[in-house]
């Protein structure tokens, strides 16, 4: 128990919170039918969780350093389990979205404390072994999510993708209290509440504005007001960080090109690689008639390519500049998105396989190296801040990617539909158009929307790759160490980024 208990407890929490990022993807069509949800409702089912996780992650880590990491972790698991129960009992899309956001709050408390708890328990070789197991569990959660979601949705029903968290949470709480000792950070630190609140408003306002743009247009008053609120919150966040004694993010780091380049790469990675996936799942189940299980299995080429590549990168590319692994990986991901943008009215899911494989290979290059690159771009004493920042921008990138590409899908469909059908689409999503349009016209419109989103994702991936290649350059004459950006250069910090979306 002394050796394996803490690792098992932390890995249970990590598996649950990362599983819930992807497990809902294949259940979205069933949720839409059961709750009469629109496409924007489905966007928020995915985004409510990811946004809350991204917005509160840094603040949760700072709170845990003061109140106790085990205590905050256990509270996070309890909140996560309570929210999972509310998700399963949801009677409408609004209650489901609210419960998903509450899940994200619990997940932020869990993710912010996982690696600090492991770091306080294990040392030396044991720590390396524990981090290896933790990383494998994290990767497995991303890979298993769609398949497990399909099995549960097709079996007992979509609500069980949330109910399954309850017994696991009970075991995780019991094991954490029994096996994990309490630990805290440095004394005298304070939580940056102003920074936490303003960053949350900025992230949520931006995502809401993008979703509203898909429904009402980019120049609609609700869209512009939301963007204005988000911009004001960003200004307030910058001011708060400049005045805070213990800021969430030291803004002086943004004057370092290498650090900025890694943050850009991390942000684009999750958004570009995974932001269109929920809409591909809806397309495959709603229009191609796939079962949830088969819909989940179609993502295996991407996940398997990512896992195999990550192993090869870990063994063969140690010491290679992160400029090449992250920039090259984003080039592959962008190319994979372009390869998927070949859908038409008669297309089958197999048209996506070459693009899935390319995206998976690119993911295998970026995911294992982006955290180490962020840590290597700063001094060792700022490693926790850099690790928390890269975790945050990855989740924020995923949330905004889902919002942006969902809006592009809707706009692409609208451009090919008659005016009266466009109003039906805005109100109820693609499924509501059945009976309004012929099957061929509906499939053609959805394919056009997906192609537009995939092209946009591909362009974003290529732009991010160019920025990474331009910004992430080690200083002349610097070796692998602090201030350089090389694959695997530093040891994992207490808040190293997790693999997967």
Buried (B, 14 or more C-beta within 10 A) or exposed (E): EEEEBBBBBBBBBBBBBBBBBBBBBBBBBBBBEBBBBBBBBBBBBBBBBBBBBBBBBBBBBBBBBBBBBBBBBBBBBBBBBBBBBBBBEBEEBEBBBBBBBBBBBBBBBBBBBBBBBBBBBBEEEEBEEBBEBBBEBBBBBBBBBBBBBBBBBBEEBBBBBBBBBEEBBEEBBEBBEEBBEEBBBEEEEEBBBBBBBBBBBBBBBBBBBBBBBBBBEBEBEBBBBBBEBBBBBBEBBBEBBEEBEBBBBBEEBEEBBBBBBBBBBBBBBBBBBBBBBBBBBBBBBBBBEBBBBBBBBBBBBBBBBBBEBBEEBBEEBEEBBBBBBBBBBBBBBBBBBBBBBBBEBEBEBEBBBBBBBBBBBBBBBBBBBBBBBBBBBBEBEBBBBBBBBBBBBBBBBBBBBBBBBBBBBBBBBBEBBEEEBBEBBBEBBBBBBEEBBEEEBBBBBBBBBBBBBBBBBBBBBBBBBBBBBEBBBBEEEBEBEBBBBBBBBBBBBBBBBBBBB
